[in-house]
Structure formats: structure tokens, C-alpha cells
């Protein structure tokens, strides 16, 4: 399993647009074979940080998902939310492997 952790700097004035963007991507990850663990948004005080975590069974499965970017109309529409609103100032992806508790 590989987990993608996305660190976002967001425009706090565009939080509603960011939530729309996040909902679209959660649906797309699930539709294309991944497991989305959610977006984590600012809860208290002024903050421009958000996080997202989602997993695929392998890097190859993630790459198949990524190959749809820019071509698939649903992916393009999801990115359009981000681009038109300016809700994402910048982002950085980190790939990690989980170490999970065992019984």
C-alpha cells in the first residue's frame, strides 16, 4: 500500500470552494480504486493549512489513477474548481507507507 499525503496552503477566504474541490477529489479517488482518508481542514483560529490522505494498493495503481489527469472530464472539472477559485495557494505531495497496529 502507498499513501499520498498532500500538504496544502489554502486561501482561508475560499474555504467553501476548497471544500467543493475536496469533495470532488474524494469521490474521484474512490471511483478510481483508491481509499480516501479525508481532508483535514483548519478548525480553530486563523490557519491556511489543510491536509489530505489517500491510499492505493501500489504505486502502479496510483500511476494508473494519475494517468487520467488532464484527459478525463471529471478530473478536469475538479481541477477547475481549484483554478477558478484560487482556493489552493500551493501544495506538496509526499508518498508514505503506513505502519499499522496489529491485533
C-alpha positions in Angstrom: 0.0 0.0 0.0 1.1 3.5 -0.7 -0.4 6.6 0.9 -0.2 10.0 -0.6 -0.2 12.9 1.9 -0.9 16.2 0.4 0.0 19.4 2.3 -2.0 22.4 1.2 -1.6 26.1 1.7 -5.1 27.4 1.1 -6.8 30.8 0.9 -8.9 30.9 4.0 -11.4 33.3 2.3 -12.0 30.5 -0.2 -12.7 27.7 2.3 -16.1 26.9 0.7 -14.5 26.4 -2.7 -11.8 24.3 -1.2 -14.4 22.1 0.4 -16.1 21.7 -3.0 -12.7 20.8 -4.5 -12.1 18.3 -1.7 -15.5 16.6 -2.1 -14.8 16.2 -5.9 -11.4 14.6 -5.3 -12.6 12.3 -2.5 -15.2 10.9 -5.0 -12.7 10.6 -7.8 -10.1 8.7 -5.7 -12.8 6.2 -4.6 -14.2 5.9 -8.1 -10.7 5.0 -9.5 -9.7 2.4 -7.0 -8.2 4.3 -4.1 -9.3 4.8 -0.5 -9.6 8.4 0.6 -8.9 9.0 4.3 -10.3 12.5 4.2 -9.3 16.1 4.1 -8.3 17.8 7.3 -9.2 21.5 7.4 -8.5 24.3 9.8 -10.8 24.1 12.8 -9.9 26.9 15.1 -8.1 30.2 14.7 -6.6 31.6 11.6 -4.9 29.0 9.5 -4.1 28.5 5.9 -3.1 24.8 6.2 -5.0 21.7 5.1 -4.1 18.1 4.6 -5.4 15.2 2.6 -4.5 11.5 2.8 -5.5 8.8 0.4 -4.1 5.3 -0.4 -3.8 3.0 -3.4 -2.8 -0.7 -3.3 0.5 0.1 -5.1 2.5 2.8 -6.8 1.4 1.3 -10.1 -2.3 1.7 -9.2 -1.6 5.3 -8.2 0.1 5.9 -11.5 -3.0 4.5 -13.4 -5.1 6.9 -11.5 -2.8 9.8 -12.2 -2.8 9.0 -16.0 -6.4 10.2 -16.1 -5.4 13.8 -15.1 -5.8 16.3 -17.8 -7.8 13.9 -20.0 -10.8 12.8 -18.1 -13.6 15.4 -18.0 -14.3 14.7 -14.3 -10.7 15.3 -13.3 -10.5 18.5 -15.4 -13.8 19.8 -13.7 -12.4 19.1 -10.2 -9.2 21.0 -11.0 -11.3 23.8 -12.5 -12.8 24.4 -9.0 -9.3 24.9 -7.6 -8.1 27.0 -10.6 -11.1 29.3 -10.9 -11.5 30.0 -7.1 -7.8 30.3 -6.2 -8.6 28.2 -3.1 -5.2 26.4 -3.2 -2.2 28.7 -3.0 0.3 25.7 -3.2 0.5 22.1 -2.4 3.1 19.4 -1.9 2.8 15.6 -2.2 4.6 13.1 0.0 4.3 9.3 -0.5 4.4 7.2 2.5 3.9 3.6 3.5 1.7 3.0 6.6 2.8 1.1 9.6 -0.5 0.0 11.1 -1.3 -1.5 14.5 -1.8 -5.3 14.6 -4.1 -7.3 16.8 
